[in-house]
Amino acid sequence: MRTADEIPAALQEKIMALPYIQESRLNKNGLTIKSNTPQQALLELVSILQQNNISIISLSAGMDNLEQVFLALTGTTLRE
């Protein structure tokens, strides 16, 4: 998810505390979350962002690819 404004650290902590979100991280492209129940997580996330006047520029959903799994397991990318 990319947002028009930067997501403050305190708000990221609030997002991470949501019961539907297992992992949340800020990166250069925006916010990445992992959830076993993405529909509920998305509803909660959009609500929190709206309450804090943060606009969503783009949103994508999908499953981890092989490189993302490798990074999660090893802590390094395939190119390092």
C-alpha positions as CSV (number, residue, x, y, z in Angstrom):
1,M,0.0,0.0,0.0
2,R,1.3,3.4,-0.9
3,T,0.0,6.5,0.9
4,A,0.0,10.2,0.1
5,D,1.6,11.0,3.5
6,E,4.1,9.2,5.6
7,I,2.6,6.9,8.2
8,P,3.9,8.0,11.7
9,A,5.6,5.4,13.9
10,A,2.9,5.7,16.5
11,L,0.2,4.9,13.9
12,Q,2.2,2.0,12.6
13,E,2.2,0.6,16.1
14,K,-1.6,1.0,16.3
15,I,-1.8,-0.9,12.9
16,M,0.4,-3.7,14.2
17,A,-1.8,-4.1,17.2
18,L,-4.8,-4.9,15.1
19,P,-5.9,-8.5,15.7
20,Y,-6.0,-9.4,11.9
21,I,-2.4,-8.3,11.2
22,Q,0.5,-10.6,11.8
23,E,3.3,-8.3,10.4
24,S,3.5,-4.7,9.4
25,R,6.5,-2.8,8.0
26,L,7.2,0.5,6.4
27,N,9.4,0.5,3.3
28,K,10.3,2.9,0.6
29,N,7.2,2.0,-1.3
30,G,4.8,2.5,1.6
31,L,3.3,0.0,4.0
32,T,3.4,-3.8,3.8
33,I,1.2,-6.0,6.0
34,K,0.7,-9.7,6.3
35,S,-2.6,-11.2,7.4
36,N,-4.3,-14.5,7.4
37,T,-7.6,-12.7,7.1
38,P,-6.9,-9.9,4.6
39,Q,-10.5,-8.7,4.1
40,Q,-10.9,-7.9,7.8
41,A,-7.4,-6.4,8.0
42,L,-8.1,-4.2,5.0
43,L,-11.3,-2.8,6.5
44,E,-9.6,-2.0,9.8
45,L,-6.6,-0.5,8.0
46,V,-8.6,1.8,5.7
47,S,-10.6,2.9,8.7
48,I,-7.5,3.8,10.7
49,L,-6.0,5.7,7.8
50,Q,-9.2,7.6,7.1
51,Q,-9.4,8.6,10.8
52,N,-5.9,10.0,10.6
53,N,-6.5,11.8,7.2
54,I,-4.0,9.6,5.3
55,S,-4.9,9.0,1.7
56,I,-4.2,5.7,-0.1
57,I,-2.5,6.2,-3.4
58,S,-2.3,2.5,-4.4
59,L,-3.1,-0.9,-3.0
60,S,-2.1,-4.4,-4.1
61,A,-2.8,-7.8,-2.6
62,G,-1.1,-11.1,-3.2
63,M,0.8,-14.0,-1.8
64,D,4.5,-13.9,-1.1
65,N,6.8,-14.8,-4.0
66,L,9.9,-16.9,-3.7
67,E,12.2,-14.0,-3.2
68,Q,10.0,-12.6,-0.3
69,V,10.1,-16.1,1.3
70,F,13.8,-16.3,0.9
71,L,14.3,-12.8,2.5
72,A,12.0,-13.8,5.4
73,L,14.0,-17.0,6.1
74,T,17.5,-15.7,5.5
75,G,17.4,-11.9,6.1
76,T,19.2,-11.3,2.8
77,T,18.0,-10.9,-0.8
78,L,19.1,-13.2,-3.6
79,R,21.4,-10.5,-5.0
80,E,23.4,-9.9,-1.9
